[in-house]
């Protein structure tokens, strides 16, 4: 899986595909204060971006890719929070 779940933090790793979207929704519903880390994410399917836009989880780390970081940064509910 490209998204690894640890307690209340979802770690996006490398290429994250559309198949991850439903699991992400379920995780965020089960963990209303859940956060996401995108530090090692290299790309993500638009469905995952839509989940992030809709559910607006706090982002602990942005990805290194500047375009992806800009998209996610625009979607973040607030400034980056500490992990």
C-alpha positions, -999 to +999 in steps of 0.1 A: +000+000+000+012+035-008-005+049+023+007+035+057-015+041+087-001+045+121-025+054+149-039+088+139-013+096+111-015+085+075+019+084+058+017+089+020+047+070+004+059+075-031+031+070-058-004+069-042-031+055-065-068+058-068-073+025-050-061+042-018-090+068-017-116+047+000-092+035+027-082+072+033-118+082+037-125+054+061-093+063+081-103+099+084-138+091+094-126+067+121-100+093+133-116+127+131-084+143+144-063+122+120-034+139+103-015+132+070+022+133+062+033+137+026+070+139+032+078+109+009+049+113-015+061+117-051+026+117-068-010+111-060-042+104-079-067+132-081-091+112-061-068+114-031-065+152-036-103+154-036-105+135-004-080+159+012-099+189-002-132+175+011-121+163+045-094+188+052-071+168+075-042+186+091-010+181+071+022+175+091+047+176+062+044+186+026+059+167-003+092+177-018+077+181-053+069+219-056+037+215-077+023+188-054+033+208-024+015+239-038-017+219-044-017+204-010-007+236+007-037+253-008-059+225+004-046+225+040-069+239+066-042+257+085-005+261+086+015+230+089+014+215+123+040+196+142+039+158+139 
